[in-house]
Amino acid sequence: MELSLSPSAKKRRSNTLFREFIRRLLRNKLGVAGLIVLALIILIAIISPYIIPFDYAIQNYDNTLRFPNKTHWFGTDNFGRDIFSRVLYGSRYTMFIGFVVVTISAAVGTFLGFMAAYYRKVDNLIMRFIDILIGVPNMCLCLSLISAMGVNIRNLIIALCISFTPTFVRVMRATVLTIKDQEYIEASRCIGASNARIMLKHILPNGIAPLIVQYTLSMVSAILMSASLSFIGLGVQPPTPEWGLMISAGRAYLNNQWYMCVLPGLAIVITTFALNLLGDGLRDALDPRLKQ
């Protein structure tokens, strides 16, 4: 049926489906709340260099370990640096790492998932390699890769990409296997459509929903994993104000200056919670079984 539609009819249908998706997403109050919070965090990450009240790297030994007050809303650390400024600026690194890691993982995983599902000759080779990666716990895999390559942001991103790609491969492979035998795909083959056109014009648009949901949920894991690696010294390095690194620096003062750990940790909790709410909202909005 889709092949007989005119370009204008296809465009109207796409607009209708998009409006229906937006309407269903807006009905999910928690999903909208997660979207708003996430949008605010991204906005803060973008404009943080212009709104932070103090330079995040300037040390002031006459103003160390001050509790939150009117001048320093989140207090100061053991070097006299303003924690509020460091938390705001640290959102840039946390969101950048999460976005880059998940985007690269999704792109590579989508490609490999397509190849495995659409070209059965390479399916066994790809999936056995993916099974090997999945068999190694993510943290152990990242620790091994970073230890071998060296400690810096680039190697952190590479290790996390290798760790998160297998999930996207499996999601996309399962989606393509479900779609590729549908009647409209067979009709496209009968009229001479190329494999590339079938994959890009028919399979990918109809299989994008689980990929979008997996993208938001993987962002949560990527942020937590990068913060964990920074916490143990294998991620972002000082004096960069990354949230996991800030928690690690404040653990020595946890008994008396608890705010040094709690406030960066609260930033991680809020970000991951917002992503989880948005992921649940997208899942409900894109699930065809919930249309009634």
C-alpha positions in Angstrom: 0.0 0.0 0.0 2.8 2.4 0.9 4.3 2.1 -2.5 1.2 3.4 -4.2 1.0 6.6 -2.2 2.0 9.8 -3.9 4.9 11.9 -2.4 2.4 14.5 -1.0 0.3 11.7 0.6 3.4 10.2 2.2 4.3 13.6 3.6 0.8 14.1 5.0 0.9 10.6 6.5 4.4 11.3 8.1 3.1 14.5 9.6 0.1 12.8 11.0 2.2 10.1 12.6 4.5 12.7 14.0 1.7 14.7 15.5 0.2 11.5 17.0 3.6 10.7 18.5 3.9 14.2 20.0 0.3 14.1 21.3 0.9 10.7 23.0 4.2 12.0 24.5 2.6 15.1 25.9 -0.1 13.0 27.6 2.7 11.4 29.7 3.3 14.0 32.4 6.4 12.2 33.8 7.9 12.0 30.3 7.3 15.7 29.7 8.8 16.5 33.1 11.9 14.4 32.2 12.2 16.2 28.9 12.0 19.6 30.5 14.6 18.8 33.1 16.9 17.3 30.5 16.5 20.3 28.3 17.4 22.6 31.2 20.5 20.5 31.9 21.6 20.7 28.3 21.0 24.4 28.2 23.1 24.8 31.4 25.9 22.7 29.8 25.9 25.0 26.7 25.8 28.4 28.5 27.7 27.4 31.7 30.9 29.3 30.7 28.9 32.5 30.7 26.8 32.0 33.8 29.1 30.5 36.4 29.8 33.1 39.2 33.4 32.1 39.7 36.2 30.5 37.6 35.9 26.8 38.3 39.7 26.3 38.3 40.9 29.3 40.5 42.1 28.2 43.9 41.7 30.4 47.0 43.4 28.9 50.1 41.9 31.6 52.3 38.4 30.3 51.5 38.7 26.5 51.7 36.0 24.1 53.0 33.3 26.7 53.4 29.7 25.4 53.9 27.1 26.6 51.4 26.4 30.3 52.0 25.1 33.4 50.1 28.3 33.9 48.2 29.1 30.2 47.5 25.7 28.5 47.1 27.2 25.0 47.1 30.2 25.9 49.3 33.9 25.5 48.5 36.2 22.6 48.2 39.6 21.9 49.8 41.3 24.2 47.3 38.8 27.0 47.8 37.1 26.5 44.5 33.4 27.3 44.1 31.5 24.0 43.9 28.4 25.6 42.4 30.5 26.8 39.4 32.2 23.4 39.1 28.9 21.5 39.1 27.5 23.8 36.4 30.6 23.6 34.3 30.9 19.9 34.9 27.6 19.3 33.2 29.5 20.0 29.9 31.8 17.0 30.3 29.1 14.7 31.6 26.6 15.4 28.9 29.3 15.5 26.2 30.7 12.1 27.1 27.2 10.6 27.4 26.0 12.0 24.1 29.2 11.2 22.1 29.4 7.6 23.5 25.8 6.7 22.9 25.6 8.4 19.4 28.7 6.5 18.2 27.5 3.3 19.7 24.1 3.7 18.2 25.5 4.4 14.7 28.0 1.5 14.7 25.5 -0.8 16.4 22.8 0.0 13.8 25.1 -0.6 10.9 26.3 -4.0 12.3 22.8 -5.0 13.3 21.6 -4.3 9.8 24.5 -6.3 8.3 23.9 -9.2 10.6 20.1 -9.4 10.0 20.0 -8.5 6.3 23.1 -10.4 5.1 23.0 -13.8 6.7 26.5 -14.8 5.6 28.1 -12.4 8.0 25.4 -12.9 10.8 27.3 -15.6 12.6 30.6 -13.8 12.5 29.2 -10.5 13.8 27.0 -12.0 16.5 29.7 -14.3 17.8 32.0 -11.4 18.2 29.2 -9.4 19.9 28.6 -12.4 22.2 32.2 -12.3 23.3 31.9 -8.6 24.2 28.6 -9.1 26.0 30.2 -11.9 28.0 32.6 -9.5 29.6 31.1 -7.2 32.3 31.0 -3.6 31.1 33.1 -2.2 33.9 35.8 -4.9 33.5 35.9 -4.3 29.8 36.3 -0.6 30.2 38.9 -1.0 33.0 41.0 -3.3 30.8 40.8 -1.1 27.7 41.6 2.2 29.5 44.5 0.5 31.4 45.9 -0.7 28.0 45.4 2.6 26.1 46.0 5.2 28.8 44.0 7.5 30.9 42.4 10.4 29.1 38.9 11.5 27.9 39.5 10.1 24.3 40.3 6.6 25.6 37.4 6.8 28.0 35.1 7.5 25.2 36.6 4.7 23.0 36.2 2.2 25.9 32.6 3.2 26.6 31.7 3.0 22.9 33.1 -0.6 22.6 31.1 -1.5 25.8 27.8 0.0 24.6 27.8 -1.0 21.0 26.8 -4.7 21.5 23.4 -3.6 23.0 22.5 -1.6 19.9 23.6 -4.4 17.6 21.2 -6.8 19.2 18.3 -4.3 19.4 18.7 -3.4 15.7 19.2 -7.0 14.5 16.1 -8.2 16.3 14.1 -5.3 14.9 15.3 -5.9 11.3 14.6 -9.6 11.5 11.0 -8.7 12.5 10.5 -6.3 9.7 12.4 -7.7 6.7 9.9 -10.4 6.0 6.9 -8.1 5.9 4.8 -7.9 2.7 5.7 -4.4 1.9 9.4 -5.3 1.9 8.7 -8.2 -0.4 6.8 -5.8 -2.7 9.8 -3.5 -2.8 12.0 -6.3 -3.8 9.6 -7.3 -6.6 9.7 -3.8 -8.2 13.5 -3.8 -8.2 14.3 -1.7 -5.1 18.0 -2.0 -4.1 19.0 -3.3 -0.7 20.2 0.1 0.3 16.9 1.7 -0.6 14.9 -1.0 1.3 17.1 -0.6 4.4 17.0 3.2 4.5 13.5 3.9 3.2 11.5 1.1 4.6 13.3 -0.9 7.4 15.0 1.9 9.3 12.0 4.3 9.6 9.8 1.4 10.8 12.5 0.2 13.2 13.6 3.5 14.7 11.3 3.4 17.7 13.2 0.8 19.8 16.4 2.5 18.8 15.3 5.8 20.2 14.2 4.3 23.5 17.5 2.4 23.8 19.4 5.6 23.0 17.9 7.4 26.0 18.3 4.5 28.4 21.9 3.9 27.3 22.6 7.6 28.1 21.8 6.8 31.7 24.3 3.9 31.8 27.0 5.9 29.9 26.8 8.8 32.4 26.9 6.5 35.4 29.8 4.5 33.9 31.8 7.5 33.0 31.3 9.0 36.5 32.3 5.7 38.0 35.5 5.5 36.0 36.3 9.1 36.8 35.7 8.3 40.5 38.4 5.6 40.5 40.8 7.8 38.6 40.4 6.1 35.1 38.3 8.8 33.5 38.4 12.5 33.4 41.5 13.9 35.2 41.9 16.8 37.6 41.4 19.8 37.6 38.5 19.1 35.2 35.2 19.5 37.1 33.6 16.2 36.2 30.8 15.1 38.6 32.3 11.6 39.3 35.7 13.1 39.9 34.2 15.8 42.2 32.6 13.0 44.3 35.9 11.2 44.5 37.7 14.3 45.6 35.2 15.0 48.3 35.1 11.5 49.8 38.0 12.3 52.1 35.9 15.1 53.7 32.6 13.2 53.8 32.2 13.3 57.6 32.3 17.1 58.0 32.0 18.6 54.5 29.3 16.2 53.1 28.2 18.7 50.5 31.3 18.1 48.5 30.1 14.6 47.6 26.3 15.0 47.9 25.8 18.0 45.6 27.6 16.5 42.6 26.0 13.2 43.3 22.6 14.9 43.3 23.4 16.4 39.9 24.0 12.8 38.6 20.8 11.5 40.2 18.7 14.3 38.7 20.2 13.9 35.2 19.8 10.1 35.1 16.3 10.3 36.6 15.2 12.7 33.9 16.6 10.5 31.2 14.8 7.5 32.7 11.5 9.4 32.7 12.0 10.5 29.2 12.9 7.0 28.1 9.7 5.6 29.6 7.7 8.4 28.0 9.2 7.7 24.6 8.6 4.0 25.0 4.9 4.5 25.7 4.5 7.0 22.9 6.2 4.8 20.3 4.6 1.5 21.4 1.9 0.6 18.9 0.2 -1.7 21.4 -0.7 1.3 23.5 -2.5 3.3 20.8 -5.9 2.2 22.0 
